[in-house]
Amino acid sequence: MVQQSEHTSESVTAAVQLQKNFFRTGQTKSIDYRKRMLQALADQVRKNEKEICYALKLDLNKSETEAFVTEIGFLLEEIKFTLKHLDKWMKPEKVKTVKTHIGSKGIRVAEPYGVTLIIAPWNYPFQLQLAPLIGAIAAGNTAILKPSELTPHTSALLSQLIQDTFDPAYVSVLEGGVQTTSILLDQPFDYIFFTGSVPVGKIVMEAAAKRLIPITLELGGKSPCIVDKTANMELAAKRIVFGKLINAGQTCIAPDYLFLHTKIKETFIEELKKVIVDFYGDNAVENEEFTKIVNARHFHRLKEYLSDGTVLFGGQSDENKLKINPTLIIPQDLSSPLMTEEIFGPILPILEYDHIQEVIDFINSRPKPLALYLFTNRDEVEKQVTESTSFGGGCINDTLMHIATPYLPFGGVGESGIGTYHGEASFQTFSHFKSVLKQTNRFDFSFRYPNAENGLKMMKKLMK
C-alpha cells in the first residue's frame, strides 16, 4: 500500500501563498501561457497512459478499456475541445446599451478568480481530478489539487505527473487524508471545486461560507431510471446495464433505481439478466475485467443493502477480491437504506408502476437527483417527465452519455450539487465575468444631475 503523510498547517499555508504570489505576476492570464499549459497536460497524460491504467488497476481493478474511455480519453477530448474554443471564450463580449446610456459601450470581460482548490473523489480518481483543472487553467487560474486518499496509487501518480509538468507555484498536488483536507478548507482560496458525497459537500460549503469563497459542488444522490412499455427492450437493457455496472456502479450518475411499467416488468428483468451475463459472464466476481469495490468499508456497506429486499439475480460476493456480483433486487420498503441512500455499487433496486404520474410523484417526493434516465418512444411521456421533474441532467433512451459531450454543461441541482462544468461551462465556472461600461465624453445628459431643470420629466420619458 502506498503510504501518505498528512500536511501541516504551515506547509499548506506556504503552498497557497506561493501560488498567490505567482498569480499576482499576471503570467497565468496570457492566452499563450494557458494554451501551452493545457498542451503540456495533454502530453503528460498521453506519455503516461500505461502508468495511469496500472494505477487504476491497482486501486479499483479497472480494465484498460474502461480506464482509457472513462478517465484518459475523456480528458484528452476535453483538452482538445478547450484548445479549439479558448480564443472565442476569452474574447470580451460586447453587450447592448439602453436609451439612458446612449453613446456608451458595455462589455463583459472574463477574468480568473485566482488560486483555486480542486478536491477529487475516489471513483474516477484521475479524470475527476484533472477535468476541473482543465477549466481552471483555461480561465487563467492557479490550482492546488487534493486527490482521494482511498485511491493511493492514482494519488501518488497524479502527484508525480503534476510535479513533472508544472511549477508548484502554478499547479501542485497535496496528498493526504481528512487532516490535510481540513487544513486546506481553512485557507483563503479564491475558488473551491469539490466532487464527492453530499455529507462532505456540506462540510466544504460550510467552510467556504466562512470566507465567502465561491464554490462548485458536484455531488450525487439517487438517480432514477424509467422504462415505459413502448421502449426498445433489448437496447434499453444494454444501455441500462452499461450505465449501472461500469466501474461496478461506483458512478455518481449511475441509475440508482429502476422503474418498470407493469406490462413489461417480467420480460425486461429477464432481458437485464441476459445482458449482465453477456457482458460479465455467469459470475462477474471471477471476471478479471470487472471493477472491485474501493475498500472493505464500502464492500460491507453494500452487502448490508442485500438484506433490504428480495434478490432476483446475483448477490454473490467475495470479500478477498472486494467484489459483488451485479444484483437485481426488489426493495421490501421504500424507506429502507436501499431506497434512501445513494447505493454507489452494482446493486439495482427494481420498482413497478402503472401510470407515469406515479413515478413523477415519487421522484418529486425525494431530493432532486443528479441524473434521470427515461426509455420511451412516446413524445408525450418524454415531455411529461422532463417538464415535471427537476434533475441535474440526463438522457432519453440512454444512460451516462450526457456527460460525454462538452456541449452540455454537467452538474447537479438541490442536494445533488451547485454549478456546472465541461466544455465552455468549465471556463465559465472558473471565471468571474466583469462588467465594464465605457462612457462617452462627447456629450452629457445634464438632466441626470440633482440641479437639472425638468430632470425627473426627462428621466421618466427615457425610462418608460
N, C-alpha and C positions, 0 to 999 in steps of 0.2 A: 504494500500500500504506500502511495506517495504521501509523505508527511508534510503538513503545512503548519507554519508557525503564525501566531497572531501578531498583528502590528500594534505598536504602541501609539498612544495619542500624539507623541512628539513626531514619530516618523510619518504618520498620516498628515498631520498639520504641515510638515515640511513638504510633502509631496503636493499638497493642494497649493501652498504658497508658491512653489516652484512654477506651477502651471499658471497661476495668476500673474506672476511676473512676466512670463513668456507671452501670455495673451495680450498684455498691455503694450508689447512691442508692435502689435498690428500685423505681424507676419502671417498669421492664420487667415487674414481677410483676403489675401490675394487669390484671385481665381486660379492662377498658375500653380500656386502652392497647394491649394485644395485638390486640384486635379492630379498633381504629382503624388500627393499622399494617398489618394484613392487608388491610383495605379500601383503604387508600392504595396498597398494592402492586397490588391488582387494578385500581384506577382508572388507575394509571400504565401498566399493561400494555394495557388497553383503549384508552387515549388514544394510545398509540404503536404500534398494531398495524401500520400501514403501514411505519413505520420499522424495526420488528423484522423484518418479512418481507423488506424491502430488504437489510438487513444479512446475513440468512441467505442471500439470493440471491447476494450478492457473495462470501461466504465459502465456500458449499457448492453454489451453484446450486439451492437448494431451491425447489420450486414454491410458490406462495402457498397452495395447498390443503394440501400436506404441512407447510409451516411452521405454518399455523394449527392443524391437527389434532394434530401431534406436539409442538408447542412452546407455542403461545399458548393454545389451547383447553384443553389438558391442565392448564395452570397455573390457569386461571380456574375450572375444575371442582374442582381440589384446594382452592383457597381457599374456594370456596363450601361445600364439604363440611366443611372445618375450622371455618369460622364457625358452621355449623349445630350442630356437636357439641362445641365447645370448652367450654361451661359444664359439660357432663357429664364430660368428660375431666379438668377441673381440680378437680372436687369430691373432697375427701378420701374415701377408700374405707374403710368400716368392715370390720373382719375379726373372725372368731370368736376366742374365748378358750378356753384349755384348763382342766381342773379345777384345776390348780395356780395359776391366775390368776383364780379366781372373784372378782368384784367389780371387775375392771379392764376397761378399754376399749382396744382396739387399732385404730389407723388407719394407712393408707398415704397419704402426702402427696407429690404430685408437685411437685418444685422444680426450677428451671432450673440448669444447670451453671454458666453464667456467660458468658464470652467464647468464642465458637466460631469455628473456621476451616472454611470450605467451599471445597474445591478442585474445580473442574469440568473436564470433558474438552471436546474439540472437536466430537464427533459430533452432539450435541444441545446446543449451547453455551448456549442461552438457558434451556431447560427444566431441564437438569440442574444449572444454577447456582441457579435460583430455587426449584425444588421442595423441596430440603432447607431452604432459607431459610424456607419456609412453616412447617415443623416447628420450626425454631429460634425463630421469632417466637412461634408458638403456645405453646411451652413457656416463654417468658419470657426468652430469652437475647438477647445482642447477637451480631453476626456480622461477620466480615471475609471478603469474597468474593475468590477468586482465579480469574478466568476464564482460559481457554486462550489462549495467545499465537498458536496456529495458526489461530484464527478472529478476527483483529484487529478487523474491523468490528463484529462482535457484542460483542466485549470492550469496545470504546470506547463503544458504545451502552449496554451494561449499566452502565458507569461513570457515564455521564451520567444515566441514569434513576434510579439509586440515589442519586446526589448531589442530584437534583431532588426526591426523595421523602423521604429520611431524613437526620437529623443524623449526621455521621460518627462521633459518639460512640456511636451506636446500630448503624447498618449502614454499611459502607463497602466500596469496591472497590479492591484493589491490583492493578493490571495489571503485566505483566512476564513474563519467562521463567524459566529454571531458577534464575538467581541470586536473584530475588525469592522464588521458592518455597522455596529452601534457607534463606533468612533467616527466612521465615515459620515453617518447621518447627523453627526453633531458639528459638521464642518460647514463653512459659508459658501456652498456651491451656488452657481448661478442657475443650474437646471438639474433636475433628477429624473432619470428614466428607469423605471422599475418593471420587471417582468417576474411574476410569481403568484403566490396564493393570495386569496382575499384577506386572511388574517394578518399576514406580513405586510400586505399592501396598506392596511390601516395604520400599522406602525410607521411605515415610511411616510404616509400622508401626515400623520401627527407630527413627526419630526420636521418635515418640510414646512408645516404651518407655523412652527415656532419662529422660523426665519423668513416666512413668506416667500419660500422658494417655489417657483412654478414646477409642476411635475407632470409626467405621463405615467399612468398606471395601466399595465397590461396584465389583467388578472385572469379569472376563469369563470367557473360556475357549471351548472348542469344544462348542457346544450341539447335541446330536443331534436328528434328526427321523426318525421311523419311520412307514412306510406299510405296513400289512398288507393281505392280499388281500381283506379284507372292506370296506375303506374306500370311501367315495364318491369315485371317481376325479376327476371334474370339479371338485367342491367342494374336495377336498384340494389339487389342483393350484393353484387360485386362491389359496387361503389360504397355501400354502407360498411361492408366488411373491411374494405381497404381503409376507409376513414377511421373506423373504430380500432383496428388492430395494428396499424402502422405504429412503430415504437411501443408495441404492446399496450396500446391505449393510453400511454403517458403523453397525451397531447391535449393542450388546453382547449382546442376547438373540436375534439373528437365527439361524435354523437354520444351523449351520456345516458339517454334512454330512448326507447323506440316505441312510437305509437303506430299500431297496425289496424287498418279497417277490419272490422269483424269478418267481412266476407272473404278476405284474403289471408287472414291471420295464420291458419294452419299451413296453408300452401307456402306462404312466404317464410315461415320458420324452417320448413324443410329445405327451401332454397338456400337460406342462410347457412344451414348445416353443410350442405353440399359445397358451397363456396369456401367455407372455412377449411374443410378437408382438402379441397382442391388447392388452396393457397399454401397451407401449412402441414398437410398430412394428417393421419389419424391421431397423432399425438404430438402437438406442437411443442411440448416440453422437450422432446427429443430432437426437435429441428434446430440445427445449429444456427440457422438464419433468423430464428425468432428471438426478438429482443427480451432481455431479462428485466425484472423489476429492479429499481435502482439500489435498494438496500433491504435488509431484513425487517426494519420497522415498517416500511411501506408494503412489503410482502405480507406481513401478518395483518396489517390494516385491511388489505384487500381480501384476505381469506375470511375475515370476520363478516364481510358482506355476503358471503355464500350462505350464511345461516339466516339471512333476511328474506328468504323466498324459496321457491321450488326450482331447482336446477333442471333445465330441459336438455342441456347439452354441455359437455365439458365439465369444468370444476376441478379436474385433477391438478396437482401441483407438485413441485419438487423444491424443497427449501434449500437444498445444497446448491441448486442451479439458480435459485431465486426466480423461478418461472411458474406461471399459472396458465393452464390451457384456456383458450378462448371459451367464454362461458355465456350461455343464454339462460336467463333466469326470469321467472315470474315473481314480482315482489309480493310479499304477504301483506304489506302495509305501506300505504303511501307516505306515512310519517316516519318510516324506519330510516336509519342512516343511509341505506342503499338508495333511497329516493330523496334524501335531503342534503347529502354531502356529495361533492364532486368525486367521482369514482377514480379517475386517473389510472385506469388499468383495463385489462382485457375482459371486463365483465359488462354485459349489456342487458339491462332490465327491459322487459317487453310488456307493454300495456295494449289494450284494445279499445276501440271506440266505434260508435255507430254514426255520429254526426260530427262534422269538423268543428262545430261550435264548442263541443265538449273539450276538445283539445286546446282550442284557443283560450277557453276559460281557465283550464288547468295551468297553461303556461303563464297567463296573466296573474295567476294567484301566487306565483313564485317570483323570486328575484330575477331581474332581467338577465337573460343568458348572453354569453359571448357569441354564440353561433346558433343558427337554426337551419335545419335542412328539411326540405319538402320534396317528396316524389309524387308527381301527379301529371296527368295530361289534360287537366281541366283548368282553363284560364281563370274561371270564376273562383276556384278553390285557391289558386295561387294568389289572386288579388285579395281574397278574404283573409288569408293567413298573413301575408306580408303587410297589409294595411292595418290589421287588428292586433298585431303583436310588436313588442319592442325588443330588438336584439342587436348585438354589435355588428354582425354581418352574417352572410350565409350563402347557400346555394339552392337553386331549384334543380332537381334531378341530378344532384351530385353532392359530394362532401369534400370539405377541406380546400377545394380548388380556388375559392375566392381569395385565399391568402397568397396564391402563387402568381398573381398578376400585379405588377407595380402601378397599374392604372386605377386600382381600387384601394382606398385607404383601409387600413386594418386597425381595429380597436374595439373596445367594449362600451357598454352603457350601464349606468347604475352601478350595481355591485360587481359587474364584470369588467369595469375599467373606466379610465378617463383618458381621452386623447387618442390620436391615431398616428400611424406611420406606414412606411413603404412608399417607394417612388417619391413623387413630389410632396406627399404628406409628411415624409421624414424630414425633408428640407424645411417645410413649414413648421413642424413641431420644434425643431431646434433653432428656429429664427424668431426674433422679435420684429414685427413689421412696424417700422417707424413712420409716422405721418409727417410730411413736411409741406407747408404752404409757402410759396414764394409770391409775395405781393408786389404789385406794380408801383413804381414811383412816378409814373407819367401823369396820374390824376388821383384824386382822393374824394371819397364820399364824405363830405363835411357834415351831412345830416346825422351821422352816427355819433357825433360828439355831443356832450351834455348841453352845450350852449347853442346848438343849432336851432334855427327857426324852422318850424314845421317838421322837425326831425321825426317825431312819432308818426305823423301823417305819411311821410315818405317810407318809413320802415314798414308800416302796415301795408302799404301798397306793394312793396317788394316781397314781403313775406307772406302773402296770401296763399 
